[in-house]
């Protein structure tokens, strides 16, 4: 496979990642609504720790656990902003 | 569905995302090797723009295009580090 073939593979992966990140965002919005109803804070550091643990456990490489966590820090930040801006 | 149900949905999504990000990383490593052989630079800003365009086009929300791009900036940064550290 040449560079263009691998890039096509990446483009296919990205389409699925975009879909999944949006599914994750929809679930986060539902959680945000339920938290507001229950008077619970949007930010719960304990849950964040659970997510990091789960993704490290699911990881088979070649990404290192720390690299995956870097990406997930950003994903969770964006999801939290989405929940806070939801009216 | 309650908060725990939605969290379970998120955990299932995350397992798939971890798998896909690693598939993306494997492809990036292959591209890195081919670029080194060809004397091409790891960082090609034109390709980065193409990726951002494609993810915005694939986006059906609720994430906004800018939010998706924030996540992808991090993903691409991490992939580039992976390529550079590959010996």
N, CA and C atoms of all chains as a GROMACS GRO file, in nm:
protein
  522
    1UNK      N    1   0.083  -0.121   0.000
    1UNK     CA    2   0.000   0.000   0.000
    1UNK      C    3   0.086   0.125   0.000
    2UNK      N    4   0.048   0.224  -0.080
    2UNK     CA    5   0.126   0.348  -0.082
    2UNK      C    6   0.060   0.454   0.008
    3UNK      N    7   0.120   0.571   0.013
    3UNK     CA    8   0.072   0.677   0.104
    3UNK      C    9  -0.076   0.708   0.078
    4UNK      N   10  -0.115   0.715  -0.047
    4UNK     CA   11  -0.255   0.748  -0.078
    4UNK      C   12  -0.352   0.640  -0.029
    5UNK      N   13  -0.310   0.514  -0.039
    5UNK     CA   14  -0.395   0.404   0.012
    5UNK      C   15  -0.415   0.417   0.162
    6UNK      N   16  -0.306   0.446   0.234
    6UNK     CA   17  -0.316   0.459   0.380
    6UNK      C   18  -0.401   0.580   0.418
    7UNK      N   19  -0.388   0.686   0.337
    7UNK     CA   20  -0.470   0.805   0.367
    7UNK      C   21  -0.619   0.776   0.348
    8UNK      N   22  -0.649   0.692   0.249
    8UNK     CA   23  -0.789   0.655   0.228
    8UNK      C   24  -0.840   0.574   0.347
    9UNK      N   25  -0.755   0.487   0.397
    9UNK     CA   26  -0.789   0.409   0.517
    9UNK      C   27  -0.818   0.505   0.634
   10UNK      N   28  -0.731   0.607   0.650
   10UNK     CA   29  -0.750   0.706   0.757
   10UNK      C   30  -0.882   0.781   0.738
   11UNK      N   31  -0.913   0.817   0.615
   11UNK     CA   32  -1.039   0.890   0.589
   11UNK      C   33  -1.160   0.805   0.627
   12UNK      N   34  -1.153   0.675   0.599
   12UNK     CA   35  -1.263   0.585   0.636
   12UNK      C   36  -1.277   0.575   0.788
   13UNK      N   37  -1.162   0.562   0.855
   13UNK     CA   38  -1.163   0.557   1.002
   13UNK      C   39  -1.224   0.687   1.057
   14UNK      N   40  -1.183   0.800   1.001
   14UNK     CA   41  -1.229   0.930   1.051
   14UNK      C   42  -1.381   0.945   1.039
   15UNK      N   43  -1.437   0.895   0.932
   15UNK     CA   44  -1.584   0.903   0.918
   15UNK      C   45  -1.653   0.832   1.033
   16UNK      N   46  -1.599   0.717   1.071
   16UNK     CA   47  -1.657   0.642   1.184
   16UNK      C   48  -1.632   0.714   1.315
   17UNK      N   49  -1.512   0.772   1.330
   17UNK     CA   50  -1.481   0.844   1.455
   17UNK      C   51  -1.575   0.964   1.471
   18UNK      N   52  -1.601   1.037   1.362
   18UNK     CA   53  -1.692   1.152   1.368
   18UNK      C   54  -1.831   1.108   1.413
   19UNK      N   55  -1.877   0.997   1.359
   19UNK     CA   56  -2.008   0.943   1.396
   19UNK      C   57  -2.011   0.907   1.545
   20UNK      N   58  -1.908   0.839   1.591
   20UNK     CA   59  -1.903   0.794   1.732
   20UNK      C   60  -1.889   0.912   1.827
   21UNK      N   61  -1.807   1.010   1.791
   21UNK     CA   62  -1.793   1.127   1.879
   21UNK      C   63  -1.925   1.200   1.892
   22UNK      N   64  -2.004   1.201   1.784
   22UNK     CA   65  -2.135   1.264   1.793
   22UNK      C   66  -2.234   1.180   1.875
   23UNK      N   67  -2.222   1.049   1.868
   23UNK     CA   68  -2.305   0.963   1.956
   23UNK      C   69  -2.268   0.990   2.102
   24UNK      N   70  -2.137   1.005   2.126
   24UNK     CA   71  -2.090   1.034   2.261
   24UNK      C   72  -2.144   1.170   2.308
   25UNK      N   73  -2.144   1.267   2.215
   25UNK     CA   74  -2.192   1.401   2.248
   25UNK      C   75  -2.342   1.398   2.281
   26UNK      N   76  -2.419   1.322   2.205
   26UNK     CA   77  -2.563   1.311   2.232
   26UNK      C   78  -2.587   1.253   2.371
   27UNK      N   79  -2.511   1.149   2.406
   27UNK     CA   80  -2.525   1.088   2.539
   27UNK      C   81  -2.484   1.188   2.647
   28UNK      N   82  -2.377   1.263   2.622
   28UNK     CA   83  -2.331   1.363   2.720
   28UNK      C   84  -2.437   1.471   2.741
   29UNK      N   85  -2.505   1.509   2.632
   29UNK     CA   86  -2.612   1.610   2.645
   29UNK      C   87  -2.726   1.556   2.730
   30UNK      N   88  -2.762   1.431   2.712
   30UNK     CA   89  -2.868   1.370   2.794
   30UNK      C   90  -2.826   1.367   2.940
   31UNK      N   91  -2.700   1.330   2.965
   31UNK     CA   92  -2.650   1.328   3.103
   31UNK      C   93  -2.653   1.469   3.162
   32UNK      N   94  -2.613   1.568   3.082
   32UNK     CA   95  -2.615   1.707   3.129
   32UNK      C   96  -2.755   1.750   3.172
   33UNK      N   97  -2.855   1.711   3.093
   33UNK     CA   98  -2.994   1.746   3.126
   33UNK      C   99  -3.036   1.680   3.258
   34UNK      N  100  -3.005   1.551   3.271
   34UNK     CA  101  -3.042   1.477   3.394
   34UNK      C  102  -2.970   1.534   3.516
   35UNK      N  103  -2.844   1.576   3.497
   35UNK     CA  104  -2.770   1.636   3.609
   35UNK      C  105  -2.831   1.768   3.653
   36UNK      N  106  -2.870   1.849   3.553
   36UNK     CA  107  -2.933   1.978   3.586
   36UNK      C  108  -3.061   1.955   3.666
   37UNK      N  109  -3.143   1.859   3.619
   37UNK     CA  110  -3.267   1.826   3.690
   37UNK      C  111  -3.240   1.783   3.834
   38UNK      N  112  -3.129   1.710   3.852
   38UNK     CA  113  -3.098   1.656   3.985
   38UNK      C  114  -3.012   1.750   4.068
   39UNK      N  115  -2.975   1.867   4.010
   39UNK     CA  116  -2.888   1.961   4.082
   39UNK      C  117  -2.747   1.910   4.102
   40UNK      N  118  -2.703   1.820   4.014
   40UNK     CA  119  -2.566   1.767   4.024
   40UNK      C  120  -2.473   1.849   3.935
   41UNK      N  121  -2.346   1.865   3.975
   41UNK     CA  122  -2.253   1.945   3.892
   41UNK      C  123  -2.217   1.873   3.762
   42UNK      N  124  -2.190   1.952   3.657
   42UNK     CA  125  -2.148   1.895   3.528
   42UNK      C  126  -2.014   1.824   3.543
   43UNK      N  127  -1.923   1.887   3.616
   43UNK     CA  128  -1.788   1.831   3.630
   43UNK      C  129  -1.781   1.736   3.750
   44UNK      N  130  -1.758   1.610   3.722
   44UNK     CA  131  -1.740   1.511   3.830
   44UNK      C  132  -1.608   1.438   3.805
   45UNK      N  133  -1.502   1.484   3.875
   45UNK     CA  134  -1.367   1.431   3.848
   45UNK      C  135  -1.358   1.279   3.865
   46UNK      N  136  -1.438   1.222   3.953
   46UNK     CA  137  -1.434   1.077   3.973
   46UNK      C  138  -1.469   1.002   3.846
   47UNK      N  139  -1.571   1.049   3.777
   47UNK     CA  140  -1.612   0.986   3.652
   47UNK      C  141  -1.502   0.998   3.545
   48UNK      N  142  -1.434   1.114   3.543
   48UNK     CA  143  -1.326   1.134   3.447
   48UNK      C  144  -1.217   1.028   3.467
   49UNK      N  145  -1.185   1.002   3.592
   49UNK     CA  146  -1.085   0.898   3.624
   49UNK      C  147  -1.128   0.761   3.576
   50UNK      N  148  -1.258   0.732   3.589
   50UNK     CA  149  -1.311   0.603   3.543
   50UNK      C  150  -1.295   0.591   3.392
   51UNK      N  151  -1.325   0.700   3.319
   51UNK     CA  152  -1.312   0.697   3.172
   51UNK      C  153  -1.167   0.671   3.132
   52UNK      N  154  -1.073   0.741   3.196
   52UNK     CA  155  -0.931   0.722   3.162
   52UNK      C  156  -0.888   0.578   3.189
   53UNK      N  157  -0.936   0.523   3.299
   53UNK     CA  158  -0.899   0.385   3.332
   53UNK      C  159  -0.953   0.288   3.226
   54UNK      N  160  -1.078   0.311   3.184
   54UNK     CA  161  -1.141   0.223   3.086
   54UNK      C  162  -1.070   0.229   2.950
   55UNK      N  163  -1.033   0.350   2.908
   55UNK     CA  164  -0.969   0.360   2.775
   55UNK      C  165  -0.829   0.298   2.779
   56UNK      N  166  -0.759   0.312   2.892
   56UNK     CA  167  -0.627   0.247   2.903
   56UNK      C  168  -0.641   0.095   2.898
   57UNK      N  169  -0.746   0.045   2.962
   57UNK     CA  170  -0.770  -0.099   2.965
   57UNK      C  171  -0.805  -0.152   2.825
   58UNK      N  172  -0.880  -0.071   2.749
   58UNK     CA  173  -0.923  -0.112   2.615
   58UNK      C  174  -0.810  -0.099   2.512
   59UNK      N  175  -0.704  -0.030   2.551
   59UNK     CA  176  -0.598   0.003   2.456
   59UNK      C  177  -0.507  -0.116   2.422
   60UNK      N  178  -0.493  -0.145   2.292
   60UNK     CA  179  -0.403  -0.252   2.247
   60UNK      C  180  -0.287  -0.195   2.166
   61UNK      N  181  -0.273  -0.062   2.161
   61UNK     CA  182  -0.164   0.002   2.087
   61UNK      C  183  -0.192   0.008   1.939
   62UNK      N  184  -0.108   0.073   1.858
   62UNK     CA  185   0.025   0.125   1.892
   62UNK      C  186   0.026   0.255   1.973
   63UNK      N  187  -0.088   0.319   1.996
   63UNK     CA  188  -0.088   0.438   2.080
   63UNK      C  189  -0.053   0.398   2.224
   64UNK      N  190   0.025   0.484   2.289
   64UNK     CA  191   0.053   0.461   2.431
   64UNK      C  192  -0.063   0.513   2.515
   65UNK      N  193  -0.077   0.458   2.635
   65UNK     CA  194  -0.185   0.501   2.724
   65UNK      C  195  -0.188   0.652   2.744
   66UNK      N  196  -0.068   0.712   2.762
   66UNK     CA  197  -0.062   0.858   2.783
   66UNK      C  198  -0.111   0.934   2.660
   67UNK      N  199  -0.080   0.882   2.543
   67UNK     CA  200  -0.121   0.950   2.420
   67UNK      C  201  -0.273   0.945   2.404
   68UNK      N  202  -0.328   0.830   2.435
   68UNK     CA  203  -0.474   0.815   2.431
   68UNK      C  204  -0.538   0.909   2.532
   69UNK      N  205  -0.476   0.921   2.647
   69UNK     CA  206  -0.531   1.008   2.751
   69UNK      C  207  -0.524   1.155   2.708
   70UNK      N  208  -0.418   1.193   2.638
   70UNK     CA  209  -0.409   1.330   2.584
   70UNK      C  210  -0.528   1.361   2.493
   71UNK      N  211  -0.558   1.265   2.406
   71UNK     CA  212  -0.671   1.284   2.313
   71UNK      C  213  -0.802   1.291   2.392
   72UNK      N  214  -0.815   1.204   2.491
   72UNK     CA  215  -0.940   1.200   2.568
   72UNK      C  216  -0.959   1.322   2.659
   73UNK      N  217  -0.848   1.381   2.705
   73UNK     CA  218  -0.861   1.507   2.778
   73UNK      C  219  -0.934   1.610   2.692
   74UNK      N  220  -0.895   1.617   2.566
   74UNK     CA  221  -0.956   1.713   2.474
   74UNK      C  222  -1.102   1.676   2.447
   75UNK      N  223  -1.128   1.548   2.424
   75UNK     CA  224  -1.266   1.503   2.397
   75UNK      C  225  -1.357   1.540   2.515
   76UNK      N  226  -1.312   1.513   2.636
   76UNK     CA  227  -1.394   1.539   2.755
   76UNK      C  228  -1.413   1.689   2.776
   77UNK      N  229  -1.307   1.768   2.751
   77UNK     CA  230  -1.319   1.915   2.760
   77UNK      C  231  -1.429   1.965   2.667
   78UNK      N  232  -1.426   1.916   2.543
   78UNK     CA  233  -1.523   1.962   2.443
   78UNK      C  234  -1.665   1.920   2.483
   79UNK      N  235  -1.678   1.798   2.533
   79UNK     CA  236  -1.810   1.748   2.575
   79UNK      C  237  -1.866   1.832   2.690
   80UNK      N  238  -1.778   1.871   2.782
   80UNK     CA  239  -1.821   1.950   2.897
   80UNK      C  240  -1.870   2.089   2.851
   81UNK      N  241  -1.797   2.148   2.757
   81UNK     CA  242  -1.840   2.277   2.701
   81UNK      C  243  -1.977   2.262   2.636
   82UNK      N  244  -1.996   2.154   2.563
   82UNK     CA  245  -2.123   2.127   2.497
   82UNK      C  246  -2.236   2.118   2.601
   83UNK      N  247  -2.212   2.047   2.710
   83UNK     CA  248  -2.314   2.033   2.816
   83UNK      C  249  -2.345   2.168   2.880
   84UNK      N  250  -2.241   2.248   2.904
   84UNK     CA  251  -2.260   2.378   2.971
   84UNK      C  252  -2.337   2.474   2.882
   85UNK      N  253  -2.314   2.466   2.752
   85UNK     CA  254  -2.380   2.560   2.659
   85UNK      C  255  -2.520   2.515   2.621
   86UNK      N  256  -2.560   2.397   2.664
   86UNK     CA  257  -2.693   2.344   2.628
   86UNK      C  258  -2.799   2.412   2.714
   87UNK      N  259  -2.895   2.472   2.648
   87UNK     CA  260  -2.996   2.546   2.726
   87UNK      C  261  -3.126   2.468   2.737
   88UNK      N  262  -3.404   0.643   3.014
   88UNK     CA  263  -3.266   0.607   3.051
   88UNK      C  264  -3.212   0.702   3.158
   89UNK      N  265  -3.142   0.647   3.257
   89UNK     CA  266  -3.085   0.734   3.361
   89UNK      C  267  -2.936   0.758   3.333
   90UNK      N  268  -2.873   0.833   3.423
   90UNK     CA  269  -2.733   0.872   3.400
   90UNK      C  270  -2.645   0.748   3.381
   91UNK      N  271  -2.665   0.646   3.463
   91UNK     CA  272  -2.581   0.526   3.451
   91UNK      C  273  -2.598   0.456   3.315
   92UNK      N  274  -2.721   0.456   3.263
   92UNK     CA  275  -2.745   0.396   3.131
   92UNK      C  276  -2.668   0.472   3.022
   93UNK      N  277  -2.675   0.605   3.030
   93UNK     CA  278  -2.605   0.686   2.930
   93UNK      C  279  -2.453   0.670   2.942
   94UNK      N  280  -2.406   0.655   3.065
   94UNK     CA  281  -2.262   0.634   3.084
   94UNK      C  282  -2.217   0.501   3.025
   95UNK      N  283  -2.305   0.401   3.035
   95UNK     CA  284  -2.272   0.271   2.977
   95UNK      C  285  -2.263   0.284   2.824
   96UNK      N  286  -2.355   0.361   2.768
   96UNK     CA  287  -2.353   0.389   2.623
   96UNK      C  288  -2.220   0.455   2.585
   97UNK      N  289  -2.179   0.555   2.666
   97UNK     CA  290  -2.051   0.624   2.641
   97UNK      C  291  -1.934   0.526   2.649
   98UNK      N  292  -1.935   0.439   2.748
   98UNK     CA  293  -1.825   0.341   2.762
   98UNK      C  294  -1.816   0.251   2.639
   99UNK      N  295  -1.932   0.213   2.585
   99UNK     CA  296  -1.933   0.128   2.465
   99UNK      C  297  -1.877   0.205   2.344
  100UNK      N  298  -1.918   0.332   2.333
  100UNK     CA  299  -1.866   0.417   2.225
  100UNK      C  300  -1.714   0.430   2.239
  101UNK      N  301  -1.667   0.454   2.362
  101UNK     CA  302  -1.524   0.476   2.384
  101UNK      C  303  -1.441   0.354   2.344
  102UNK      N  304  -1.493   0.235   2.370
  102UNK     CA  305  -1.418   0.114   2.329
  102UNK      C  306  -1.395   0.112   2.178
  103UNK      N  307  -1.498   0.153   2.104
  103UNK     CA  308  -1.485   0.158   1.959
  103UNK      C  309  -1.391   0.270   1.915
  104UNK      N  310  -1.400   0.385   1.984
  104UNK     CA  311  -1.313   0.498   1.949
  104UNK      C  312  -1.166   0.461   1.972
  105UNK      N  313  -1.138   0.393   2.083
  105UNK     CA  314  -1.000   0.352   2.114
  105UNK      C  315  -0.947   0.260   2.003
  106UNK      N  316  -1.032   0.168   1.958
  106UNK     CA  317  -0.994   0.076   1.852
  106UNK      C  318  -0.964   0.153   1.722
  107UNK      N  319  -1.052   0.246   1.688
  107UNK     CA  320  -1.036   0.322   1.564
  107UNK      C  321  -0.915   0.416   1.570
  108UNK      N  322  -0.893   0.479   1.684
  108UNK     CA  323  -0.776   0.569   1.695
  108UNK      C  324  -0.647   0.489   1.679
  109UNK      N  325  -0.647   0.364   1.725
  109UNK     CA  326  -0.529   0.281   1.707
  109UNK      C  327  -0.513   0.234   1.563
  110UNK      N  328  -0.626   0.212   1.495
  110UNK     CA  329  -0.617   0.181   1.351
  110UNK      C  330  -0.560   0.300   1.276
  111UNK      N  331  -0.605   0.419   1.317
  111UNK     CA  332  -0.556   0.542   1.255
  111UNK      C  333  -0.406   0.559   1.281
  112UNK      N  334  -0.364   0.524   1.405
  112UNK     CA  335  -0.223   0.535   1.442
  112UNK      C  336  -0.138   0.438   1.361
  113UNK      N  337  -0.188   0.316   1.341
  113UNK     CA  338  -0.114   0.217   1.260
  113UNK      C  339  -0.094   0.267   1.118
  114UNK      N  340  -0.200   0.325   1.062
  114UNK     CA  341  -0.191   0.379   0.926
  114UNK      C  342  -0.093   0.496   0.922
  115UNK      N  343  -0.098   0.581   1.026
  115UNK     CA  344  -0.007   0.697   1.031
  115UNK      C  345   0.139   0.650   1.038
  116UNK      N  346   0.163   0.542   1.114
  116UNK     CA  347   0.300   0.489   1.124
  116UNK      C  348   0.348   0.438   0.988
  117UNK      N  349   0.260   0.372   0.914
  117UNK     CA  350   0.296   0.324   0.780
  117UNK      C  351   0.329   0.442   0.688
  118UNK      N  352   0.246   0.546   0.698
  118UNK     CA  353   0.271   0.666   0.616
  118UNK      C  354   0.405   0.730   0.656
  119UNK      N  355   0.431   0.734   0.786
  119UNK     CA  356   0.558   0.790   0.835
  119UNK      C  357   0.677   0.717   0.775
  120UNK      N  358   0.669   0.584   0.772
  120UNK     CA  359   0.779   0.503   0.716
  120UNK      C  360   0.799   0.533   0.568
  121UNK      N  361   0.686   0.538   0.494
  121UNK     CA  362   0.694   0.565   0.350
  121UNK      C  363   0.749   0.705   0.323
  122UNK      N  364   0.710   0.800   0.408
  122UNK     CA  365   0.761   0.937   0.391
  122UNK      C  366   0.911   0.944   0.414
  123UNK      N  367   0.957   0.873   0.518
  123UNK     CA  368   1.100   0.872   0.547
  123UNK      C  369   1.178   0.815   0.428
  124UNK      N  370   1.127   0.703   0.374
  124UNK     CA  371   1.192   0.641   0.257
  124UNK      C  372   1.198   0.738   0.140
  125UNK      N  373   1.092   0.819   0.126
  125UNK     CA  374   1.082   0.909   0.011
  125UNK      C  375   1.144   1.046   0.040
  126UNK      N  376   1.193   1.066   0.164
  126UNK     CA  377   1.250   1.196   0.201
  126UNK      C  378   1.146   1.307   0.209
  127UNK      N  379   1.022   1.268   0.234
  127UNK     CA  380   0.916   1.369   0.248
  127UNK      C  381   0.899   1.407   0.396
  128UNK      N  382   0.864   1.534   0.424
  128UNK     CA  383   0.848   1.575   0.564
  128UNK      C  384   0.725   1.509   0.628
  129UNK      N  385   0.733   1.486   0.761
  129UNK     CA  386   0.619   1.429   0.835
  129UNK      C  387   0.502   1.527   0.832
  130UNK      N  388   0.532   1.654   0.853
  130UNK     CA  389   0.425   1.755   0.860
  130UNK      C  390   0.393   1.810   0.722
  131UNK      N  391   0.271   1.784   0.676
  131UNK     CA  392   0.227   1.840   0.548
  131UNK      C  393   0.095   1.913   0.570
  132UNK      N  394   0.104   2.046   0.588
  132UNK     CA  395  -0.015   2.124   0.625
  132UNK      C  396  -0.131   2.109   0.527
  133UNK      N  397  -0.102   2.084   0.402
  133UNK     CA  398  -0.209   2.068   0.303
  133UNK      C  399  -0.298   1.950   0.337
  134UNK      N  400  -0.237   1.840   0.375
  134UNK     CA  401  -0.311   1.719   0.413
  134UNK      C  402  -0.397   1.745   0.538
  135UNK      N  403  -0.342   1.822   0.632
  135UNK     CA  404  -0.416   1.854   0.754
  135UNK      C  405  -0.547   1.928   0.718
  136UNK      N  406  -0.537   2.021   0.625
  136UNK     CA  407  -0.656   2.095   0.581
  136UNK      C  408  -0.759   2.003   0.518
  137UNK      N  409  -0.710   1.905   0.441
  137UNK     CA  410  -0.802   1.808   0.378
  137UNK      C  411  -0.876   1.729   0.485
  138UNK      N  412  -0.804   1.686   0.589
  138UNK     CA  413  -0.867   1.608   0.698
  138UNK      C  414  -0.976   1.692   0.766
  139UNK      N  415  -0.945   1.818   0.796
  139UNK     CA  416  -1.044   1.904   0.863
  139UNK      C  417  -1.168   1.922   0.774
  140UNK      N  418  -1.146   1.938   0.647
  140UNK     CA  419  -1.258   1.956   0.554
  140UNK      C  420  -1.346   1.829   0.553
  141UNK      N  421  -1.281   1.714   0.550
  141UNK     CA  422  -1.356   1.588   0.544
  141UNK      C  423  -1.437   1.564   0.672
  142UNK      N  424  -1.377   1.594   0.787
  142UNK     CA  425  -1.452   1.567   0.912
  142UNK      C  426  -1.569   1.665   0.925
  143UNK      N  427  -1.552   1.789   0.879
  143UNK     CA  428  -1.665   1.883   0.883
  143UNK      C  429  -1.778   1.836   0.791
  144UNK      N  430  -1.738   1.783   0.676
  144UNK     CA  431  -1.839   1.734   0.581
  144UNK      C  432  -1.913   1.612   0.636
  145UNK      N  433  -1.842   1.528   0.709
  145UNK     CA  434  -1.904   1.406   0.764
  145UNK      C  435  -1.988   1.436   0.888
  146UNK      N  436  -1.973   1.556   0.943
  146UNK     CA  437  -2.038   1.590   1.070
  146UNK      C  438  -2.188   1.614   1.056
  147UNK      N  439  -2.266   1.542   1.138
  147UNK     CA  440  -2.412   1.562   1.140
  147UNK      C  441  -2.457   1.617   1.276
  148UNK      N  442  -2.360   1.656   1.362
  148UNK     CA  443  -2.394   1.709   1.493
  148UNK      C  444  -2.431   1.601   1.592
  149UNK      N  445  -2.454   1.634   1.720
  149UNK     CA  446  -2.467   1.768   1.777
  149UNK      C  447  -2.336   1.846   1.795
  150UNK      N  448  -2.221   1.784   1.775
  150UNK     CA  449  -2.096   1.860   1.784
  150UNK      C  450  -2.090   1.963   1.672
  151UNK      N  451  -2.039   2.081   1.704
  151UNK     CA  452  -2.019   2.182   1.600
  151UNK      C  453  -1.888   2.151   1.527
  152UNK      N  454  -1.878   2.201   1.404
  152UNK     CA  455  -1.757   2.178   1.325
  152UNK      C  456  -1.631   2.222   1.398
  153UNK      N  457  -1.637   2.338   1.465
  153UNK     CA  458  -1.520   2.388   1.538
  153UNK      C  459  -1.481   2.295   1.653
  154UNK      N  460  -1.582   2.238   1.719
  154UNK     CA  461  -1.554   2.148   1.832
  154UNK      C  462  -1.488   2.020   1.783
  155UNK      N  463  -1.537   1.970   1.671
  155UNK     CA  464  -1.477   1.851   1.611
  155UNK      C  465  -1.332   1.881   1.570
  156UNK      N  466  -1.312   2.000   1.518
  156UNK     CA  467  -1.177   2.037   1.474
  156UNK      C  468  -1.082   2.049   1.595
  157UNK      N  469  -1.133   2.098   1.707
  157UNK     CA  470  -1.050   2.104   1.829
  157UNK      C  471  -1.002   1.964   1.868
  158UNK      N  472  -1.094   1.868   1.863
  158UNK     CA  473  -1.057   1.730   1.897
  158UNK      C  474  -0.956   1.677   1.796
  159UNK      N  475  -0.980   1.706   1.668
  159UNK     CA  476  -0.891   1.654   1.565
  159UNK      C  477  -0.752   1.718   1.565
  160UNK      N  478  -0.744   1.844   1.609
  160UNK     CA  479  -0.612   1.906   1.627
  160UNK      C  480  -0.528   1.821   1.720
  161UNK      N  481  -0.590   1.779   1.831
  161UNK     CA  482  -0.518   1.697   1.929
  161UNK      C  483  -0.484   1.560   1.871
  162UNK      N  484  -0.579   1.499   1.802
  162UNK     CA  485  -0.555   1.366   1.743
  162UNK      C  486  -0.436   1.373   1.647
  163UNK      N  487  -0.435   1.473   1.561
  163UNK     CA  488  -0.329   1.485   1.461
  163UNK      C  489  -0.194   1.515   1.526
  164UNK      N  490  -0.195   1.601   1.631
  164UNK     CA  491  -0.071   1.628   1.707
  164UNK      C  492  -0.012   1.500   1.763
  165UNK      N  493  -0.098   1.418   1.823
  165UNK     CA  494  -0.051   1.294   1.885
  165UNK      C  495   0.002   1.198   1.778
  166UNK      N  496  -0.067   1.191   1.665
  166UNK     CA  497  -0.024   1.101   1.556
  166UNK      C  498   0.112   1.144   1.502
  167UNK      N  499   0.134   1.275   1.494
  167UNK     CA  500   0.261   1.326   1.442
  167UNK      C  501   0.376   1.292   1.538
  168UNK      N  502   0.350   1.306   1.668
  168UNK     CA  503   0.450   1.268   1.768
  168UNK      C  504   0.484   1.119   1.753
  169UNK      N  505   0.381   1.039   1.735
  169UNK     CA  506   0.400   0.894   1.717
  169UNK      C  507   0.489   0.866   1.596
  170UNK      N  508   0.461   0.935   1.485
  170UNK     CA  509   0.542   0.915   1.363
  170UNK      C  510   0.687   0.957   1.385
  171UNK      N  511   0.706   1.071   1.454
  171UNK     CA  512   0.842   1.124   1.475
  171UNK      C  513   0.923   1.032   1.566
  172UNK      N  514   0.855   0.970   1.664
  172UNK     CA  515   0.927   0.885   1.761
  172UNK      C  516   0.948   0.743   1.710
  173UNK      N  517   0.892   0.713   1.593
  173UNK     CA  518   0.904   0.578   1.538
  173UNK      C  519   1.042   0.561   1.477
  174UNK      N  520   1.114   0.459   1.523
  174UNK     CA  521   1.251   0.445   1.471
  174UNK      C  522   1.259   0.332   1.368
   0.00000   0.00000   0.00000
